[in-house]
């Protein structure tokens, strides 16, 4: 059946009353029903980015979360999150066994631009699972050295969007709607164009906008939290566009709530607020 095309002027504003919802969980629910998510990233000096994504995914309801990162980051990851299955990988070959066990991939946070990250990204690009590509994965995609697989969500900020489309950041910001649509069509993926008034575009023509947020969110690591959140919703069975819309709203609204405390917002501050908002929006048990 062909995909339904939506009018190019039809942009839906994401509001509390019109958000996609996760289904409630049955009393006999178990972890195997809610996905096994793998975060790939965290090169030397960048280990925190991948850990933020993994923590966000775990706290947002993914059944199981694994982290493939540099060997030296594993002790810190387990000290912070003992529920995490952290695996130190030195080469792409070590990913193969992990890919047989997982259902969703989040790749890019702290991945870096060196050969270590490039080799891991090449393996992910040939994997069959739904994926979220963020940060350094997008920068490598922009170089043409790797192709985006099917069933992906991409989450660029304006600078990354500019590199992906070969235009300037100023051009991105001058017509964000046009750029969001172009990203989605060019890469045949759900595209989340981050920034004030984040836009979510689907290849079938749907576009949503989120006007939530706060200037205190101008700090490092928030994109890593969003990537993990999108991945967690995918792992729990939401379609890519709906998962992206709900994730963007949860992330922005959590930032708005935490932003009332003023400057000094840390990315990890959003994670408990996201968990609370998700329960308010989509109760676990009804």
N, C-alpha and C positions, 0 to 999 in steps of 0.2 A: 504494500500500500504506500503511495507516495506521501512524503511529509507535507503537512499543511503549511502553506505560506501565510505569514501574517503581514498586515500592512506595515510599511516601513515607518509610519508615523505613530504606531501603537507602542508606546512605552508605558509600562505599568510601574507605578510608584509602590515600593514595598512598604506596607503598613501592617500594624499589629493584627488587623482583622483579615488580611488577605494573603497570609504567608502559607507556604507548603508546610505540612505537618508530618512528623514521624508517627507511625502507628504505635499505639500503646503495646506494652509487652504482656504476654500471657503469664499466669502464675507459674507455669512450668518452663519459663524461658531459661536458656543456658547460653554460655558465651559463644558457642559454635554457631548460633543463629545470627550473630551480629558482626560477623566479618573478622578477618585477620589482616590488619593493615601493616604495611612495611614502609617505614621512612628510610630513605637512602640519602645520606649527606653527612656533613660535618668533617671536612678536611682539617688539616692541622691549623689551629688558631680559629676555627669556625665551628667548633663542636656544639656550642650553645644553640645555634640556629636549628640544627636537626633535633636536639633535645626538646626545644620549645614546641616543635611540630608534633613530636611523639607524645609529649605531655598533654597538649591540646586534644589530640585524637583520643587518648585514653579517657580524659575527663569529659569528652563529648559523646561517649557511649560505644565506641568501637569494642567489640568483644575481646580482641587480643591485639596487642601492638608490639611489633618488632622494630628494632633499629639497627641498620647496617651502617657502621661508621668506622673511623680510624680506631685501631686497637687501643691507643692510649686514651681514648675518650670513654671507653667502656666502664672503668671503675667509677668515674664521676656520674655517669648516667645511672648506674645501678644504685649509687648512694642516694641520688635524688629521687629515683623512681624504681623501687625494687620490683614493681609489677611489670616493668618493661623487660622484654627479651632482647637484650643488647648483644650484638655480635660484632666483633672486630673483623674487618675485612681489609686485606692488603691487595687483593687483585679481584678482577671481575669474575674469575672462575668460581670464587667463593660465594657469589650470589646465586648460582644455579640451584643449589639445594634449597635455599630460602624461597625462591620463586615458586617451587612446587607446592608450598604450604599456604601461601597467602592469597588474599582476594582483591586487595587494592594496594596501589603503590603511590606514595608521595615522594617526589624526588626534586632536589634542587636546593633546599635550605642548607647553606654552608657547603655546598658541593665543590665550590672552587672552580678554577679554570685550568688546573694542572691535569696531567695524564691520569691521575687516580680517579678524579671525578669524571673525566671524559670516558674512561673505560666502563665505569659503572653505568653511566647514562646510555652508552651503546647497548648494554645488556637490557636495560629497562625498555629501550625503544623497540626491542624485538619481543617483549613480553606481551601476553594476551590480556592481562588484567586491566580494568579501568585505572586511570592514573591521573594524578594532579602534578602538573609541572609548574615549578615556581623558581624564582631567583636565578641561580647560576644555570639551571637547566634551560631556562629561557634565553639566557645570554649565549649558550652554546647552540641552541636552536637557531638563533639569529645569524650565526656564522655560516649556516648551511652544512655543518659537519655531521648533523644527525637529523633524522626525520621524525616527526611527531606520529606516534601510533594512533590507532582508532580509539574511541571512547576516552578521550582526554578532556580535562579541564585545564586551562592555562590561566595564570593569575598575575599578569604583568602590572607593574606600576608605570607611570607615563614614560619614564626613561627606557624601560625594557620594551614597552609598546613601540616606541620610536625606533629602536634597533630592529625589532621584529619586522617592521613595515618599511624600513629604510627611509624614514622621514625624521624631522626634528621634533624634540620634545615640545617646542612651541606650537608646532602644527598639531600634535596630539591634543594639547590643551585647548586649541582653538575650535576644535569640533570633535569632542569626545564621543558623541553618539556615532558619528561616521566611522571613527577609528575602532570603536568596540565592534561594530558590525563588520568592518573590514578584517579585523583579527579573527572573528568567528568564521567568516567565509573563507579566508585565506588558508586557515589551518584546519578547517572542518572540525572545530572543537567549541565547547562552551568557553567563552572568554569573559574573564572578570577583569575589567579595567579599573584598577584601584585609584583612590584619591577622593577628594571631596565630591560627593555625588557619585559614588561607585556605580558602574554599569555592568550588567550581566547580559551577554548576548549569546543566543543560540543559533546554530546554522540554519534552523528552520524559520528564522525571522523574529522570534520573540526577543524582546529586550525589557529588562526591568532596571529601575534606578533606586538606590538607597540614599536618602538624605540624612540619615542618622550620623552621629559622629561628634567629635570634639577636637579642638586644636591641640589638646594635651596628647592626642594620639600621634603627634609628630615625633616619633621615637623609634629606635631600632627594634626589630624582632616581631613587630605586629603582623607582618606578612607571613612569618613562619607559623604563628598561631593560627592565622586564617587558613593556610594550606592544610594544616593538620585537622582543622575543623571540617573543611570540605571533604577531606578523605574519610573522616569518621562517619559523616552522613552517607557517603557513597557505600561505605562498608555495611551500613545498616539497611541498605536496600533502596535508598532514594535515587531517582534518576538524576543525571548530571546537572541539568538546568535547575531543577527544583532544589537539589542539594546546595548548589552555588547560591541561589537566591536566599535560602534560609540561613546559610552560613554567613553571608555578607551582612544580613540584617542583625543576626545575633552578635557578630563581631563588632559592628558599628555601634549597636545599642549598648553593649557592654562597655565599650570605650566611652560612650556618652555618660553612662552612669559613673564610671570610675573617674572620668575627667572632671566631675564636679568638685573633686578634691584638689584640683589644680595641677600645676606643673609637677614633674617627677614621676609621671606614670611609667611603670615598667610593663613590658609586654606580658609577663607572667601574671600581672594583676588582672588581666582580662579573663584568665581561664576559669576561676571560680565564678565570676559574674556570668560568663557564657553558660556554665553548667546550670546556674539558677534560672537564667532566662529560657534555656531550652526546656526545663521542667515546667515553667510557667506556660510556655507556648505549646508544648507537646508532652503532656504528663506521661510518665512511664507506666503508670497503672491508673486505669479509669474505673 
